[in-house]
Amino acid sequence: MLKAFIEPFRHPRPELDLGKGTDGASGRKPKAKAKNMSGTLARIWSYLARRKGKLALVLLMVMLSSGLSLLGPYLLGIGVDEFLVSLKGPDEAPYDSGWIYFLIGLAAVYILQALTTWLHNVWMIGIAQETVYRMRMELFTHLHRLPIPFYGKRQQGEIMSRLTNDIENVSSTLNSSAIQIFSSVLTLVGTLTVMLWLSPLLTLLTFLVVPLMVLGMRWITRRTGPLFKERQRNLGDLNGYIEETLSGQRVIKAFSQEERVIRGFNERNKRIRLSGFWAQSISGFIPKLMNGLNNLSFAIVAGIGGIMAIKGYISIGTIIIFESYARQFTRPLNDLANQWNTLLSAIAGAERVFEVLDEEVEAKDEGAAVTLTHVDGAVAFENVSFSYEKGGDTLEGISFEAKPGEMIALVGPTGAGKTTLIQLLSRFYDPDSGRIALDGRDLSTIRRESLRSQMAFVLQDSFLFQGTIRENIRFGRLDATDEEVEEAAKLANAHSFIMRMKDGYDKMLKPDGSGISQGQKQLLAIARAILANPSMLVLDEATSSIDTVTEIKIQEGLQRLMKGRTSFVIAHRLNTIRSADRILVLKDGRLMEQGTHDELLKQGGFYSELYHSQLKRAAM
């Protein structure tokens, strides 16, 4: 059963499709991916290397601590030979000055060892926390530079798991395991050197158990590595599922699907339990194996060493020194084995972090790209085609023009390409062929940040951040004064309901604006867009599922917002766009019809069918 479970993890599947080849827009080669332990460790070192000076002090303290740990048992053995073995009888006590000085020296050695250990632990914790701080900050910053398609292919919770759990694994390892591994190696080398100097024969006897230790560690770690990676993948999957189900609680309860999502959680939880169980169980063999072999080594050295002492080949103090060193020799091996599993877990987490950091950021603007200073709002699509995946067309041959200040409505069934058209206009994606122009200038020659700063979005599901109402409105323009914020709220018909709330504009909203109605969220989103004072607007039917009174207020705010601005309205209810300057009718990624409401009705085409079918449903 164990072999059957482990076998699939020998060649773990790739976590992410990181993109191969070169960037089509810039010709840049993707950065090297962290695919192995040495590569990942090298990248972690690139963070640690920024504090080389302090790291050197840490290593110095580790060397001193390791040296003092070797000196203590050696002095103890000498003390036995010099002050105890030489006693003539049980009543004689070694209370001369030499004995006192010896005890003081021995105490000083152990005190200094404790001090150096404390210093290198404290300093290393500081280095580790700074390293993880930089790594976490770099990852969070990088996430905001990634293109929209990256987020469309991944669960938010899975991404969050990389930013929290995986980086925390790296933090835990750097705090303790990294120095522990270095200290164990130093202790191992130092102990071996002194043991060989004292007695090559006893050293050889001690080494009899080392091949068994190495083979056991190799057998175990080859199986735990893939399991630790699988556990991290499963944890990311579970976090994504939790985030998804918590966000969709209303839908889950509305359709009474609580039992189904609990079963889904249970399946993912079982996968974590199994991978975690086998990883920890197999790695748990290491201390048991080491302790057993350590006791065997102790017995061998004690038995053979006792015979050698009786025959006068070595002293009793040497046996005591050797037994202490034999313990110290196997203890670093034991520590290395234990820390190795922690290191494997950290490397698995670091690889997942570096996979995201290796994702290509949103294509950089060309060197000649311009910053917009003034926008009239004339938009032209010229035979534009686009597909999210090769082999299919989401949009095909779209051509139309929007004059400055016009209201352009986009209608059509689900999947017709309405949202995709807007994403092309805002350059979240670039067209596969054709040309999109703003005021006669190709969008590819305009800086993305400059283009988007001239646009404002009011979506069907308005997103509000945790913070005050004033801060959420000011998100549209961060340098706006309190007076400008309140004026924008008045134009959006939001001022009256804000003032009825306790604390008014300083009311603290919960995450995603929970605690206020959907209509109030929309009014705040409109106020935010008014404050931004954009040249172009994108509206995604902001009045659907809103009561009539609130809809009137929202429509009034939208009319003020759209005045004098080129607006693109994704329409679901066709009676709300009768006043549009032009209506674009999309179906299956193609532009079927375009014209005013009256013109399209007279044509009796697809738009006319949609409009009359909605009238019939409304009358029923």
Legacy VTK file of the C-alpha trace (Angstrom):
# vtk DataFile Version 3.0
C-alpha trace
ASCII
DATASET POLYDATA
POINTS 620 float
0.000 0.000 0.000
2.812 2.393 0.907
4.630 1.698 -2.367
1.455 2.193 -4.365
0.872 5.553 -2.722
4.447 6.802 -3.095
4.996 5.719 -6.712
2.938 8.497 -8.378
4.983 11.116 -6.521
8.355 10.008 -7.848
7.800 12.263 -10.845
5.554 15.063 -9.544
3.456 16.783 -12.153
4.289 20.398 -13.058
2.418 22.890 -10.931
2.043 25.742 -13.375
2.197 26.269 -17.103
4.903 28.878 -16.905
5.088 29.650 -20.597
7.867 28.504 -22.892
9.916 30.151 -25.568
10.106 33.921 -25.795
7.719 36.731 -25.161
5.966 37.484 -28.417
5.785 41.196 -27.742
9.295 41.880 -26.601
11.338 38.865 -27.645
12.582 38.438 -24.086
13.519 34.975 -22.926
11.693 33.789 -19.811
13.763 33.776 -16.665
15.289 30.480 -15.569
12.862 28.411 -13.544
13.682 26.829 -10.166
13.445 23.172 -11.107
15.888 21.542 -8.690
17.269 21.806 -5.214
20.577 23.435 -6.173
18.863 26.069 -8.300
16.365 26.892 -5.576
19.045 27.073 -2.890
21.099 29.371 -5.121
18.139 31.721 -5.465
17.526 31.720 -1.710
21.210 32.545 -1.239
20.788 35.544 -3.562
18.471 36.998 -0.905
20.740 36.078 2.018
23.813 37.508 0.279
22.478 41.027 0.766
23.521 40.736 4.441
26.938 39.159 3.929
28.553 41.110 6.778
26.084 40.044 9.428
25.936 36.552 7.975
29.721 36.315 8.341
29.368 37.195 12.035
26.720 34.503 12.397
29.026 31.927 10.818
31.876 33.047 13.067
29.676 32.531 16.142
28.638 29.119 14.800
32.289 28.106 14.404
33.092 29.321 17.923
30.085 27.497 19.334
31.024 24.299 17.502
34.641 24.586 18.648
33.602 25.130 22.264
31.237 22.160 22.069
34.271 20.031 21.113
36.487 21.570 23.792
34.101 20.788 26.671
34.193 16.958 26.453
37.944 17.031 25.806
38.572 19.035 28.997
36.236 16.724 30.892
38.279 13.678 29.854
41.528 15.385 30.841
39.994 16.316 34.203
39.101 12.678 34.857
42.655 11.504 34.114
44.388 14.338 35.949
42.255 14.774 39.061
40.137 11.632 39.586
41.993 8.595 38.285
45.110 9.735 40.143
43.359 9.727 43.564
44.879 7.255 46.037
41.683 6.411 47.905
37.962 7.103 48.203
38.527 9.571 51.032
40.927 11.701 49.051
39.321 14.683 47.294
40.843 16.840 44.526
40.407 20.172 46.274
43.722 21.704 45.265
43.966 24.936 43.285
44.420 23.086 39.973
41.042 21.375 40.372
39.348 24.701 41.153
40.911 26.365 38.108
39.875 23.394 35.995
36.242 23.668 37.106
36.254 27.429 36.469
37.721 26.887 32.988
35.195 24.145 32.207
32.303 26.370 33.348
33.658 29.243 31.213
33.742 27.002 28.151
30.094 25.979 28.534
28.988 29.554 29.331
30.770 30.879 26.240
29.229 28.101 24.170
25.758 29.101 25.384
26.503 32.775 24.668
27.780 32.182 21.127
24.817 29.891 20.419
22.402 32.547 21.622
24.117 35.244 19.528
24.104 33.302 16.273
20.473 32.283 16.806
19.324 35.864 17.428
21.335 37.305 14.540
20.176 34.583 12.157
16.537 35.170 13.075
17.012 38.836 12.145
18.601 37.897 8.796
15.889 35.314 8.112
13.053 37.717 8.852
14.577 40.395 6.628
15.093 37.842 3.850
11.520 36.596 4.047
10.284 40.198 4.233
12.062 40.972 0.964
10.837 37.766 -0.642
7.245 38.369 0.432
7.404 41.996 -0.697
8.903 41.014 -4.046
6.208 38.390 -4.601
3.369 40.744 -3.664
4.779 43.480 -5.921
5.247 40.987 -8.741
1.647 39.820 -8.434
0.514 43.367 -9.209
2.664 43.430 -12.343
1.281 40.221 -13.789
-1.266 40.412 -16.612
-4.951 39.733 -16.094
-4.793 36.311 -17.876
-2.588 35.000 -15.040
-5.417 35.450 -12.529
-8.003 34.031 -14.890
-6.290 30.640 -14.847
-5.684 30.280 -11.102
-7.638 30.217 -7.868
-7.085 33.177 -5.593
-6.654 30.936 -2.565
-3.925 28.937 -4.323
-2.035 32.158 -5.060
-2.554 33.303 -1.466
-1.114 29.991 -0.251
2.157 30.805 -1.999
2.257 34.236 -0.414
1.587 32.898 3.095
2.147 29.169 3.716
5.004 28.609 1.290
6.947 31.683 2.359
6.327 30.793 6.007
7.969 27.414 5.338
11.035 29.243 4.030
10.985 31.511 7.083
10.886 28.614 9.543
13.797 26.900 7.838
15.984 30.001 7.697
15.257 30.773 11.349
16.606 27.480 12.619
17.433 24.772 10.098
19.990 26.657 7.981
22.311 27.398 10.912
21.624 24.009 12.461
22.791 22.297 9.284
25.976 24.386 9.121
26.660 23.832 12.818
26.136 20.091 12.444
28.576 19.904 9.528
31.243 21.806 11.497
30.691 19.650 14.570
30.857 16.526 12.444
34.172 17.512 10.827
35.695 18.706 14.110
34.600 15.630 16.025
35.955 13.298 13.353
39.315 15.084 13.365
39.774 14.858 17.159
38.557 11.240 17.240
41.134 10.224 14.644
43.824 11.997 16.644
42.841 10.240 19.886
42.313 6.708 18.572
42.048 5.643 14.920
40.827 2.207 15.995
37.916 3.486 18.087
37.124 5.940 15.302
36.922 3.047 12.847
34.609 1.189 15.216
32.397 4.249 15.489
32.277 4.439 11.704
30.817 0.956 11.422
27.308 2.369 11.812
27.777 5.339 9.423
27.058 3.386 6.184
23.821 2.159 7.745
22.919 5.755 8.651
23.670 7.036 5.141
21.709 4.272 3.441
18.760 4.758 5.786
18.728 8.522 5.304
18.984 8.154 1.527
16.127 5.674 1.379
13.905 7.907 3.505
14.675 11.310 1.953
14.183 10.041 -1.611
10.611 9.260 -0.645
9.814 12.215 1.576
10.904 14.892 -0.938
8.094 14.226 -3.460
5.631 13.793 -0.605
6.460 17.200 0.881
5.999 18.788 -2.567
2.678 17.020 -2.983
1.565 18.217 0.451
2.294 21.837 -0.530
0.342 21.425 -3.774
-2.576 19.910 -1.896
-2.479 22.724 0.652
-2.625 25.332 -2.125
-5.557 23.491 -3.720
-7.404 23.375 -0.383
-6.830 27.097 0.247
-8.193 27.897 -3.196
-11.274 25.754 -2.563
-11.877 27.391 0.840
-11.585 30.899 -0.655
-13.958 29.956 -3.476
-16.635 28.425 -1.236
-16.498 31.237 1.313
-16.901 33.809 -1.476
-19.833 31.865 -2.921
-21.766 31.234 0.288
-24.937 32.918 -0.998
-24.998 30.732 -4.099
-24.216 27.596 -2.099
-27.029 28.226 0.358
-29.459 29.366 -2.340
-29.082 26.018 -4.122
-28.740 23.966 -0.909
-25.352 22.618 -1.957
-23.760 22.647 1.497
-23.327 18.868 1.540
-21.670 18.851 -1.885
-19.075 21.495 -1.003
-18.400 19.756 2.314
-17.711 16.549 0.379
-15.394 18.494 -1.915
-13.572 19.907 1.100
-13.347 16.463 2.661
-11.749 15.016 -0.487
-9.087 17.737 -0.549
-8.577 17.476 3.191
-8.015 13.734 2.838
-5.358 14.317 0.200
-3.499 16.650 2.562
-3.910 14.148 5.408
-2.513 11.301 3.306
0.436 13.182 1.826
1.202 14.784 5.213
0.821 11.447 7.025
3.209 9.579 4.773
5.700 12.463 4.596
5.825 12.836 8.381
5.635 9.098 9.075
8.484 8.214 6.746
10.597 11.147 7.906
9.814 10.108 11.493
11.834 6.950 10.888
15.002 9.040 10.839
15.340 9.871 14.573
14.371 6.293 15.480
16.975 4.905 13.101
19.629 7.329 14.300
18.971 6.688 17.992
19.152 2.932 17.490
22.412 3.103 15.528
23.757 5.670 17.996
23.168 3.279 20.908
24.820 0.485 18.941
27.870 2.695 18.333
27.955 3.650 22.032
27.948 -0.011 23.066
30.735 -0.915 20.642
32.972 1.950 21.751
32.306 1.293 25.444
33.016 -2.429 25.153
36.170 -2.276 23.017
37.386 0.889 24.768
37.028 -0.750 28.183
39.162 -3.708 27.092
41.793 -1.327 25.686
41.821 0.689 28.948
42.308 -2.457 31.038
45.279 -3.428 28.897
46.710 0.055 29.221
46.409 1.124 25.588
44.298 4.162 26.441
43.225 6.013 29.569
39.780 6.120 31.162
39.571 9.828 30.325
40.139 9.004 26.668
37.193 6.590 26.744
35.027 9.286 28.324
36.151 11.782 25.672
35.509 9.230 22.954
32.048 8.329 24.221
31.144 12.025 24.307
32.507 12.511 20.812
30.780 9.367 19.578
27.551 10.909 20.814
28.489 14.231 19.219
29.395 12.467 16.001
26.015 10.796 15.606
24.049 13.736 16.979
24.974 16.016 14.031
24.017 13.203 11.664
20.701 12.919 13.478
20.231 16.698 13.348
21.137 16.769 9.661
18.585 14.049 8.953
15.846 15.859 10.882
16.652 19.255 9.401
16.867 17.730 5.941
13.148 17.027 5.973
12.458 20.594 7.060
14.753 21.795 4.286
12.900 19.688 1.714
9.597 21.216 2.811
11.067 24.721 2.580
12.522 24.054 -0.863
9.131 22.808 -2.031
7.588 26.067 -0.795
10.375 28.201 -2.259
9.996 26.560 -5.664
6.305 27.449 -5.691
7.171 31.054 -4.808
9.826 31.245 -7.526
7.414 29.765 -10.071
5.202 32.813 -9.626
8.177 35.186 -9.593
9.276 33.640 -12.901
5.936 34.401 -14.521
6.370 37.043 -17.196
5.032 40.419 -16.119
2.651 42.345 -18.312
4.507 43.121 -21.541
6.403 46.365 -21.230
5.397 49.306 -23.352
7.551 49.965 -26.358
10.247 52.563 -25.917
8.415 54.985 -28.193
5.082 54.563 -26.369
3.573 57.912 -25.401
1.813 59.244 -22.324
-1.589 60.762 -23.026
-2.121 64.328 -21.931
-5.503 64.883 -23.554
-8.072 62.444 -24.923
-11.048 63.352 -27.106
-12.401 59.792 -27.007
-12.564 58.786 -30.685
-12.244 54.983 -30.792
-11.848 52.825 -33.892
-11.731 49.030 -34.213
-10.356 47.993 -37.597
-10.882 44.326 -38.508
-9.916 43.163 -35.000
-9.684 39.443 -34.232
-8.727 37.799 -30.949
-8.735 34.397 -29.287
-7.890 33.369 -25.719
-6.623 30.029 -26.972
-5.211 28.860 -30.262
-7.681 27.232 -32.580
-10.746 29.361 -31.836
-11.861 32.933 -32.408
-13.460 34.823 -29.511
-13.719 37.938 -31.698
-13.454 37.889 -35.477
-13.202 40.830 -37.880
-14.710 43.493 -35.572
-14.854 46.970 -37.131
-16.645 50.074 -35.870
-16.031 53.687 -34.880
-17.077 55.682 -31.810
-17.006 59.468 -32.000
-15.984 61.582 -28.997
-18.741 61.764 -26.388
-20.871 58.994 -27.939
-22.577 56.284 -25.951
-21.848 52.880 -27.484
-23.943 49.951 -26.251
-22.749 46.352 -26.546
-25.496 43.712 -26.637
-25.640 40.040 -27.386
-26.024 36.640 -25.741
-23.603 35.281 -23.170
-20.250 34.462 -24.758
-20.781 36.839 -27.672
-17.554 38.721 -26.877
-18.826 41.899 -25.169
-16.454 41.751 -22.201
-13.570 40.638 -24.420
-14.018 43.733 -26.581
-13.715 45.945 -23.493
-10.625 44.049 -22.326
-8.996 44.712 -25.686
-9.884 48.395 -25.444
-8.238 48.640 -22.003
-5.254 46.540 -23.208
-5.666 43.764 -20.689
-5.134 41.738 -23.863
-3.760 42.739 -27.276
-5.536 41.712 -30.494
-4.168 38.854 -32.571
-4.758 40.861 -35.724
-6.280 44.170 -36.743
-5.871 47.565 -35.142
-7.473 49.516 -32.302
-6.991 53.288 -32.336
-7.716 56.069 -29.851
-7.886 59.544 -31.368
-6.171 58.092 -34.443
-3.249 56.626 -32.444
-2.707 52.866 -32.299
-3.235 51.588 -28.737
0.050 49.670 -28.919
1.884 53.024 -29.056
0.235 54.269 -25.849
1.516 53.401 -22.386
-0.907 51.059 -20.651
-0.894 53.008 -17.415
-1.611 56.231 -19.299
-4.415 54.607 -21.308
-6.135 53.130 -18.247
-5.823 56.394 -16.332
-8.127 57.891 -18.968
-10.763 55.206 -18.334
-13.138 54.440 -15.480
-15.120 51.269 -14.869
-18.488 50.832 -13.172
-19.191 47.116 -13.132
-22.236 45.072 -12.268
-20.534 43.799 -9.109
-18.733 46.826 -7.732
-15.757 46.033 -5.548
-15.112 48.046 -2.399
-12.025 47.754 -0.209
-11.932 47.507 3.556
-11.678 51.098 4.732
-13.814 54.198 5.119
-16.353 55.366 2.553
-14.190 58.417 1.955
-11.133 56.245 1.216
-13.103 54.058 -1.195
-14.345 57.059 -3.183
-10.890 58.659 -3.123
-9.501 55.501 -4.725
-10.522 57.117 -8.017
-8.023 59.970 -7.446
-5.774 59.770 -4.428
-4.929 63.482 -4.310
-8.582 64.573 -4.144
-9.619 66.800 -1.237
-12.452 65.954 1.151
-14.596 68.594 -0.556
-14.029 66.986 -3.980
-14.889 63.555 -2.557
-18.173 64.846 -1.153
-18.988 66.711 -4.394
-18.486 63.500 -6.371
-20.785 61.670 -3.954
-23.464 64.332 -4.446
-23.260 64.031 -8.246
-23.625 60.259 -7.882
-26.692 60.622 -5.610
-24.736 58.902 -2.811
-24.354 61.828 -0.404
-27.784 61.469 1.226
-27.446 57.807 2.238
-23.839 58.369 3.375
-24.916 61.138 5.741
-27.636 58.926 7.226
-24.985 56.445 8.325
-23.189 56.630 11.615
-19.828 58.368 11.082
-20.904 59.435 7.570
-17.941 59.488 5.175
-15.740 58.033 7.923
-17.840 54.882 8.291
-15.563 51.853 8.114
-16.649 49.337 5.475
-16.013 45.639 5.851
-14.030 43.675 3.229
-15.746 43.795 -0.180
-18.167 46.379 1.185
-20.320 43.846 3.008
-22.769 45.582 5.321
-24.250 47.965 2.736
-26.689 47.201 -0.068
-25.761 46.430 -3.665
-27.355 49.669 -4.805
-25.294 51.687 -2.323
-22.158 49.939 -3.558
-23.014 50.984 -7.115
-23.549 54.589 -6.090
-20.158 54.639 -4.371
-18.567 53.113 -7.481
-20.141 55.855 -9.601
-18.861 58.509 -7.185
-15.390 56.973 -7.462
-15.581 57.143 -11.269
-16.820 60.752 -11.204
-13.910 61.719 -8.962
-11.456 60.087 -11.396
-12.775 62.440 -14.122
-11.965 60.016 -16.977
-12.197 60.653 -20.707
-13.836 57.271 -21.377
-16.246 55.098 -19.411
-17.012 51.404 -19.317
-20.336 50.485 -17.734
-21.455 46.924 -17.156
-25.233 47.205 -16.566
-24.903 48.734 -13.133
-28.666 48.677 -12.477
-29.450 44.983 -12.887
-31.059 43.385 -9.821
-31.605 46.846 -8.252
-34.933 48.134 -6.985
-36.725 50.796 -9.052
-36.078 53.754 -6.703
-32.370 52.975 -6.427
-32.191 52.359 -10.180
-33.483 55.866 -10.854
-30.804 57.317 -8.573
-28.119 55.231 -10.247
-29.309 56.201 -13.728
-29.215 59.874 -12.759
-25.655 59.460 -11.482
-24.647 57.596 -14.636
-26.096 60.302 -16.871
-24.013 62.933 -15.095
-20.981 60.658 -15.346
-21.394 59.976 -19.074
-21.997 63.570 -20.082
-19.326 64.639 -22.566
-17.465 61.310 -22.319
-17.178 58.384 -24.724
-18.997 55.544 -22.997
-19.172 51.827 -23.644
-22.143 50.159 -21.974
-22.486 46.386 -21.748
-26.254 46.010 -21.767
-28.295 43.103 -20.469
-31.657 44.867 -20.367
-32.205 46.429 -23.782
-34.737 49.022 -22.614
-31.913 50.797 -20.704
-29.932 51.604 -23.872
-32.622 53.038 -26.121
-30.876 56.413 -26.022
-27.483 55.025 -27.101
-25.847 56.761 -30.056
-24.924 53.384 -31.499
-25.706 49.794 -30.542
-23.291 47.032 -31.465
-24.964 43.618 -31.698
-22.492 40.756 -31.145
-23.059 37.053 -31.647
-20.489 34.249 -31.621
-17.656 36.780 -31.712
-18.913 38.599 -34.796
-20.497 42.013 -35.193
-23.930 41.153 -36.561
-25.564 44.593 -36.621
-24.941 48.167 -35.574
-27.086 51.275 -35.472
-29.488 53.177 -33.221
-32.298 51.492 -31.340
-34.919 52.581 -33.871
-32.757 51.674 -36.858
-32.150 48.170 -35.590
-35.812 47.589 -34.824
-36.724 48.614 -38.390
-34.185 46.129 -39.767
-36.058 43.310 -38.019
-32.851 41.374 -37.453
-31.222 39.715 -34.441
-31.491 42.810 -32.219
-35.203 43.080 -32.933
-35.666 39.450 -31.906
-33.775 40.011 -28.646
-35.734 43.160 -27.831
-39.179 41.711 -28.465
-38.358 38.483 -26.607
-37.451 40.585 -23.534
-40.707 42.518 -23.849
-42.656 39.265 -23.920
-40.883 37.944 -20.826
-41.508 41.235 -19.007
-45.211 41.090 -19.855
-45.643 37.538 -18.598
LINES 1 621
620 0 1 2 3 4 5 6 7 8 9 10 11 12 13 14 15 16 17 18 19 20 21 22 23 24 25 26 27 28 29 30 31 32 33 34 35 36 37 38 39 40 41 42 43 44 45 46 47 48 49 50 51 52 53 54 55 56 57 58 59 60 61 62 63 64 65 66 67 68 69 70 71 72 73 74 75 76 77 78 79 80 81 82 83 84 85 86 87 88 89 90 91 92 93 94 95 96 97 98 99 100 101 102 103 104 105 106 107 108 109 110 111 112 113 114 115 116 117 118 119 120 121 122 123 124 125 126 127 128 129 130 131 132 133 134 135 136 137 138 139 140 141 142 143 144 145 146 147 148 149 150 151 152 153 154 155 156 157 158 159 160 161 162 163 164 165 166 167 168 169 170 171 172 173 174 175 176 177 178 179 180 181 182 183 184 185 186 187 188 189 190 191 192 193 194 195 196 197 198 199 200 201 202 203 204 205 206 207 208 209 210 211 212 213 214 215 216 217 218 219 220 221 222 223 224 225 226 227 228 229 230 231 232 233 234 235 236 237 238 239 240 241 242 243 244 245 246 247 248 249 250 251 252 253 254 255 256 257 258 259 260 261 262 263 264 265 266 267 268 269 270 271 272 273 274 275 276 277 278 279 280 281 282 283 284 285 286 287 288 289 290 291 292 293 294 295 296 297 298 299 300 301 302 303 304 305 306 307 308 309 310 311 312 313 314 315 316 317 318 319 320 321 322 323 324 325 326 327 328 329 330 331 332 333 334 335 336 337 338 339 340 341 342 343 344 345 346 347 348 349 350 351 352 353 354 355 356 357 358 359 360 361 362 363 364 365 366 367 368 369 370 371 372 373 374 375 376 377 378 379 380 381 382 383 384 385 386 387 388 389 390 391 392 393 394 395 396 397 398 399 400 401 402 403 404 405 406 407 408 409 410 411 412 413 414 415 416 417 418 419 420 421 422 423 424 425 426 427 428 429 430 431 432 433 434 435 436 437 438 439 440 441 442 443 444 445 446 447 448 449 450 451 452 453 454 455 456 457 458 459 460 461 462 463 464 465 466 467 468 469 470 471 472 473 474 475 476 477 478 479 480 481 482 483 484 485 486 487 488 489 490 491 492 493 494 495 496 497 498 499 500 501 502 503 504 505 506 507 508 509 510 511 512 513 514 515 516 517 518 519 520 521 522 523 524 525 526 527 528 529 530 531 532 533 534 535 536 537 538 539 540 541 542 543 544 545 546 547 548 549 550 551 552 553 554 555 556 557 558 559 560 561 562 563 564 565 566 567 568 569 570 571 572 573 574 575 576 577 578 579 580 581 582 583 584 585 586 587 588 589 590 591 592 593 594 595 596 597 598 599 600 601 602 603 604 605 606 607 608 609 610 611 612 613 614 615 616 617 618 619
